[in-house]
């Protein structure tokens, strides 16, 4: 699945989530994507990426990054609490999932605001991914995931933190020098 070249890497897979797992699982959050997903012969999705490094991490960004372990624990607790509070049997019987072979799930959206001046993260959440009244709506950065009755909440929290970390680095690159 991973073919190394110089200076780019070519990732191919029939499964997009497998591509993202490969990137985040290898700790390669700081990548600049070149090109887009495109259909190929036997491997439907191809992602070309070039490793990127952060030359200078500001003190505010360092403060943001130091908050991620506690945010990860908060997200894990949120996911576990939400998962336990849902009546999965009812969802499977009485919603759109009743006529489908797909298992019931709910979307959870985490909204974040990164204050680069103060080095702090504020966040909230909502169920669903498109609501004008949910807790995430007031935040400029959204991270959405799906929660199933069999989901591993630790893995989801880790994936969300990887996305958030990547976005912090991406936003840092837009900050005025």
N, C-alpha and C positions, 0 to 999 in steps of 0.2 A: 504494500500500500504506500510506502514512503520511498521515493526515489531521490537521492541527494544529487545535487549538481552545484555548480558554482556560478553565481552566488545565490541561486534560487532553489527552492524545494518544490517538488511537484507532488501533490497529494491526490490520489485517486481512490474513489470508493463508490459503490452503488448506494451508499447510505450517507446522507448529509450529516446526520448526528454523529456518525462514526468519524467523519472528517473533523468536526469540532472537538470531539473527545480526544482525538489524536493530538490536535494542537494544544488544547488546554491541559490534557494529561501529561504532556511532555514539558509543561511549564512554559510554553511558547505563546504567552498571551500578547506579547508585543510584536505583532507581525503587521506588515503593510501588505494588504492584498493587492495583487496585480491581476487585472483581468476579472472575469466573472465566472460563475458556474456555467458550464456549457456541456451539452450532451456530446458524448463520444461513443464509439462503437460498443465495447463490452463494459466499460466503466462509465455509467451515465453522468457522473459528476466529477469535474476536475477543478481543483483550486490551485492556483499558483501563488506562492507566497515568498517573500524575501525577509529574512531575519532582520529585525531592527533593534537597535540598542538605544537606550536613553542615556544621553551624555551627562545631563545635569538634572537632578531631581531636586526641586525647590524644597525648602523646609516645610512649606504648606502641604505639598504633595506627600512628603514623608509623614506628616501628621495624619493626612487622610488614609494613607496605607496602613498606619499603625492601628487604625480603628477597624480594619477589616476582620480581624479574628473575632472581636466581640460582635460585630454585625453578622458574621457567619453564624455564631451561636444564637443570636436573636432570630435570624431567618429560619434556622433549624427548629427552634421552639415554635415559631409561627406556623411552619409547615406541619409539624407534629400535632399541634393543637387543632389546626384546621382539619387535618386528616381524621383525627379522632372524633371531631364534632359532627362530621357529616354522616348521614344515613345512606350509605352506599347502596343498600338493597333498594331503598325507595328511589334513589336516583336512577338506578338501572330499570326500574319498573315504570316510573311515571314521568320520564323526560324523553327528549329526543333519542336517547340511547335505547329505549324500549324496542324500537323498530330496527335496531342496528346490531351488528355483531361486535362492534367496538365496545370496550368497557367504558363505564362512566368515568368522567374526569371533570375537573373544574380548572379554569385558568386562574392563576394568581399573578397579579401585576404588582411589582415593587417600584415605587416612584422614589427617586433620589434627587437631592440637590447637593452639589459639591461646592463648598465655599472655599475657593482657592486663596482668598485673602486671609481668612481666619483658620483655614485648615480643618474644617469640620464638615461632617456629613449629616444631613437630616433626611429622614425617609418616612414613608408610610406605605400602606398596601391597600389593595382592593381585590375582591374576586372579580373575575372577568378581565377583559383586555380593552374594553372600549366603553368607558362610562364617564360622563361629565360630572358625576357627583361622588365618585369614589375617593378614597384617601390618597391615591397616587396622582390624581388629576392635577393637583397644584405643583407638582414637581416636573422639571423639564426632562429628566432622564427616566425612561421606563425600561424595566426588565421583566419579561413575561415568561412564565413557565406553566406547565400542565401538571396537575396533581391527580394521581390515580390512587385507588385503595391499596395497590401493591407498590406504590412508589417508595424509593429509598430517599428519605428526607435529608439524610446527610449528604448524599450525592447531589441532590438538587441544590442544597444550600451551597455546596462547594462550587457547582457550576455557575450559580448566580454570582458568587463572589468573584470568580474568574472573569465573568462578563463585566462586573462593576470595576474591577481592577483595570481591565483593558480599557474601559471607557475613561477612567481617571487619567491614564497615560495619554490616551488620544486627546482628551480635552486639554491636558497640560501643553500639548504641542501647539494648541491654538492660542494659548495665553501670550500676551505681549511680553517681549523680552526686555 
